[in-house]
Amino acid sequence: MWRVVEAVGVGRQLKRAPRNVQDKYEFWRSVAELDGPMGLRRLSGFKDHALKGEWQGARSSALSRQWRVIYAVRGDDLTVCVLEVNPHDYRKKN
């Protein structure tokens, strides 16, 4: 069983997201809790992939055509850390 931890501000980002994105995030979260990143990669609809550049070390999953969840994995304690839920903007915020 994996643990999903949300960064500060993710709850606010989800509240601004459309209802279908919020529902898809809940499904994404349940898959992440059960199977971790491997379960997310197995479901092709999420289009899960590693990120490059400033986001190197993080991964992205599609929640809709526009919206993405960006997360990092801490394998030593089976934790998925949700960094952002955004409308496809991969630029890192400082």
C-alpha positions in Angstrom: 0.0 0.0 0.0 1.4 3.4 -1.0 0.8 6.7 0.7 -0.2 9.8 -1.3 0.9 13.1 0.1 -0.2 16.5 -1.4 2.0 19.6 -1.3 0.7 22.8 0.1 -1.7 24.4 -2.4 -2.8 21.2 -4.2 -6.2 21.3 -2.5 -6.7 24.8 -3.8 -5.6 23.9 -7.3 -8.1 21.0 -7.3 -11.0 23.3 -6.1 -10.4 25.5 -9.2 -10.3 22.4 -11.5 -13.4 21.3 -13.4 -15.5 18.6 -11.7 -14.5 15.9 -14.2 -10.8 16.6 -13.4 -11.5 16.4 -9.6 -13.2 13.0 -10.2 -10.4 11.7 -12.3 -7.9 12.9 -9.7 -9.7 10.8 -7.0 -9.4 7.8 -9.3 -5.7 8.6 -10.0 -5.2 8.8 -6.2 -6.8 5.4 -5.5 -4.7 3.8 -8.2 -1.6 5.4 -6.7 -2.5 4.2 -3.2 -3.0 0.7 -4.4 -0.2 0.1 -6.9 2.0 3.2 -6.8 3.7 4.5 -9.9 3.7 1.1 -11.7 -0.1 1.0 -11.5 -0.3 4.5 -13.0 2.0 3.5 -15.9 -0.1 0.4 -16.6 -3.2 2.5 -17.3 -2.5 4.0 -20.7 -5.2 6.7 -20.3 -3.0 8.5 -17.7 -0.1 8.8 -20.3 2.2 8.7 -17.3 5.8 9.8 -18.1 9.0 11.2 -16.6 9.6 15.0 -16.9 12.8 16.7 -18.0 14.5 20.1 -17.4 13.6 21.9 -14.2 11.1 19.1 -13.4 13.6 16.3 -13.8 12.9 13.6 -11.2 9.2 14.2 -11.3 6.5 12.5 -13.3 3.3 13.6 -15.0 -0.1 11.9 -15.5 -2.9 13.2 -17.6 -6.2 13.8 -15.8 -7.9 15.2 -19.0 -6.7 16.5 -22.3 -5.5 19.7 -20.7 -5.0 19.0 -16.9 -2.0 17.1 -15.4 -1.0 15.9 -12.0 2.8 16.3 -11.4 4.2 14.1 -8.7 7.5 12.6 -7.3 8.1 9.2 -5.8 9.9 8.4 -2.6 10.4 4.7 -3.0 12.2 4.2 0.3 9.0 4.8 2.3 6.4 4.0 -0.5 5.2 7.6 -0.8 3.8 9.5 -3.9 4.2 13.2 -3.4 1.7 15.3 -5.5 3.5 18.5 -6.4 0.9 20.2 -8.6 -2.4 19.8 -10.4 -2.4 22.2 -13.3 -3.7 22.9 -16.8 -0.6 21.6 -18.6 1.9 24.2 -17.5 5.2 22.4 -16.7 7.2 25.5 -15.9 8.5 25.2 -12.4 7.3 27.9 -9.9 10.0 29.4 -7.7 
